């Protein structure tokens, strides 16, 4: 069965979303709701979000290979797709050395994890990998449907598309904040991810590859870095910034909303930002995964 992730994705953590809020995201025109922050292997909450919606794709961003047993994840996958065919994407990733004391050989660990999922019958074309560097991007190309990276820029999207080629999914996530005051927007961003994530080695290494300097990465980030990682301004400006990923080769732009109410900026970006530019979300579907 085909799966259409849509032009826009919404990235929310479990404490930010309820089944009722998932329905709001669907009504706003989003194609995918990404459940962030290493959901448990039983994927029960992802299933509850699917139960509350009718067409929305639910994805994990991402199941952590260190903490979620692959056999349990595979069983959960089969349970979910039997009930909701064509509406679930299994995003997997390797986590961060700052969190996992056992962190070693991340590439080999993820290869083994994908092997276990394949052995348990999870189709490769329903898996995406949180890949940042070239080696992980090649793994995503060769073993899965594509990649769902975060804390990236349109330049990373361009490079990811170059590595993955046509026919694979490139689904970057980008932070967004409806705030016309640039100084205030930067202050908000620095007090939350992305500012608080710059000390994570995987992210910092990738940002250096993209041309950012140690000065950019110092503290909670330079203005240049924050502006590159967070689309801020009025709704039309935010939408234009997000669409830069599309121009760089993304199939979908996933939005990490910043602010006290995560649903409000998601609605504003979809209704205000895209509609003001004559780009209704419903008229810009993503690619079909077959």
RANORKA-V606393 format. One record per residue. N is the residue number from 1. RES is the residue in one small letter. SS is DSSP state (H for helix, E for strand, L for the rest). D_CENTER is the distance of its C-alpha to the mean C-alpha in whole Angstrom. Layout:
BEGIN
((N	RES	SS	D_CENTER) (N	RES	SS	D_CENTER))
END
This chain:
BEGIN
((1	x	L	22) (2	x	L	20) (3	x	E	17) (4	x	E	15) (5	x	L	12) (6	x	L	13) (7	x	L	13) (8	x	E	10) (9	x	E	8) (10	x	E	8) (11	x	E	6) (12	x	E	9) (13	x	L	11) (14	x	H	14) (15	x	H	17) (16	x	H	15) (17	x	L	15) (18	x	L	18) (19	x	H	19) (20	x	H	21) (21	x	H	18) (22	x	H	16) (23	x	H	19) (24	x	H	19) (25	x	H	15) (26	x	H	17) (27	x	H	20) (28	x	L	18) (29	x	L	17) (30	x	L	13) (31	x	L	13) (32	x	E	10) (33	x	E	9) (34	x	E	6) (35	x	E	9) (36	x	E	8) (37	x	L	11) (38	x	L	12) (39	x	L	14) (40	x	L	17) (41	x	L	18) (42	x	L	20) (43	x	L	17) (44	x	H	19) (45	x	H	17) (46	x	H	15) (47	x	H	18) (48	x	H	20) (49	x	H	17) (50	x	H	18) (51	x	H	21) (52	x	L	21) (53	x	L	20) (54	x	L	21) (55	x	L	19) (56	x	L	15) (57	x	E	13) (58	x	E	11) (59	x	E	9) (60	x	E	8) (61	x	E	6) (62	x	L	8) (63	x	E	12) (64	x	E	14) (65	x	L	16) (66	x	L	19) (67	x	L	19) (68	x	L	18) (69	x	L	21) (70	x	H	20) (71	x	H	23) (72	x	H	22) (73	x	H	19) (74	x	H	21) (75	x	H	23) (76	x	H	20) (77	x	H	19) (78	x	H	22) (79	x	H	23) (80	x	H	20) (81	x	H	20) (82	x	H	24) (83	x	H	24) (84	x	L	21) (85	x	L	21) (86	x	L	19) (87	x	L	16) (88	x	E	14) (89	x	E	11) (90	x	E	12) (91	x	E	9) (92	x	E	11) (93	x	E	11) (94	x	L	14) (95	x	L	14) (96	x	L	16) (97	x	L	20) (98	x	L	20) (99	x	L	20) (100	x	L	21) (101	x	L	25) (102	x	L	25) (103	x	L	22) (104	x	L	24) (105	x	L	23) (106	x	H	20) (107	x	H	20) (108	x	H	23) (109	x	H	21) (110	x	H	18) (111	x	H	20) (112	x	H	22) (113	x	H	20) (114	x	H	19) (115	x	H	23) (116	x	H	23) (117	x	H	21) (118	x	H	22) (119	x	H	26) (120	x	L	25) (121	x	L	24) (122	x	L	20) (123	x	L	20) (124	x	H	18) (125	x	H	17) (126	x	H	15) (127	x	E	13) (128	x	E	10) (129	x	E	10) (130	x	L	8) (131	x	L	11) (132	x	L	12) (133	x	L	16) (134	x	H	18) (135	x	H	19) (136	x	H	16) (137	x	H	15) (138	x	H	18) (139	x	H	17) (140	x	H	14) (141	x	H	17) (142	x	H	20) (143	x	H	18) (144	x	L	15) (145	x	L	14) (146	x	E	12) (147	x	E	9) (148	x	L	5) (149	x	L	6) (150	x	L	6) (151	x	L	9) (152	x	L	10) (153	x	L	13) (154	x	H	14) (155	x	H	16) (156	x	H	14) (157	x	H	12) (158	x	H	16) (159	x	H	17) (160	x	H	14) (161	x	H	15) (162	x	H	19) (163	x	H	18) (164	x	H	17) (165	x	L	19) (166	x	L	19) (167	x	L	18) (168	x	L	15) (169	x	E	12) (170	x	E	10) (171	x	L	6) (172	x	L	5) (173	x	E	4) (174	x	E	8) (175	x	E	10) (176	x	E	13) (177	x	E	16) (178	x	E	19) (179	x	L	22) (180	x	L	25) (181	x	L	26) (182	x	H	24) (183	x	H	26) (184	x	H	25) (185	x	H	21) (186	x	H	21) (187	x	H	23) (188	x	H	20) (189	x	H	18) (190	x	H	20) (191	x	L	20) (192	x	L	17) (193	x	L	14) (194	x	L	14) (195	x	H	17) (196	x	H	18) (197	x	H	15) (198	x	L	17) (199	x	L	19) (200	x	L	17) (201	x	H	18) (202	x	H	16) (203	x	H	14) (204	x	H	17) (205	x	H	19) (206	x	H	16) (207	x	H	17) (208	x	H	20) (209	x	H	20) (210	x	L	19) (211	x	L	22) (212	x	L	21) (213	x	L	24) (214	x	H	25) (215	x	H	27) (216	x	H	23) (217	x	H	22) (218	x	L	25) (219	x	L	24) (220	x	L	21) (221	x	L	21) (222	x	L	23) (223	x	H	23) (224	x	H	22) (225	x	H	19) (226	x	H	18) (227	x	H	19) (228	x	H	17) (229	x	H	13) (230	x	E	14) (231	x	E	15) (232	x	E	18) (233	x	E	21) (234	x	L	23) (235	x	H	20) (236	x	H	22) (237	x	H	21) (238	x	H	17) (239	x	H	17) (240	x	H	18) (241	x	H	16) (242	x	H	13) (243	x	H	15) (244	x	H	16) (245	x	H	13) (246	x	H	14) (247	x	H	17) (248	x	L	16) (249	x	L	15) (250	x	L	12) (251	x	L	12) (252	x	L	9) (253	x	E	8) (254	x	E	5) (255	x	E	8) (256	x	E	8) (257	x	E	12) (258	x	L	14) (259	x	L	18) (260	x	L	20) (261	x	L	19) (262	x	H	15) (263	x	H	16) (264	x	H	19) (265	x	H	17) (266	x	H	14) (267	x	H	18) (268	x	H	19) (269	x	H	17) (270	x	H	17) (271	x	H	21) (272	x	H	22) (273	x	H	20) (274	x	H	19) (275	x	H	23) (276	x	H	25) (277	x	L	24) (278	x	L	25) (279	x	L	21) (280	x	L	21) (281	x	H	18) (282	x	H	20) (283	x	H	21) (284	x	L	18) (285	x	L	17) (286	x	L	14) (287	x	L	16) (288	x	E	17) (289	x	E	17) (290	x	L	20))
END
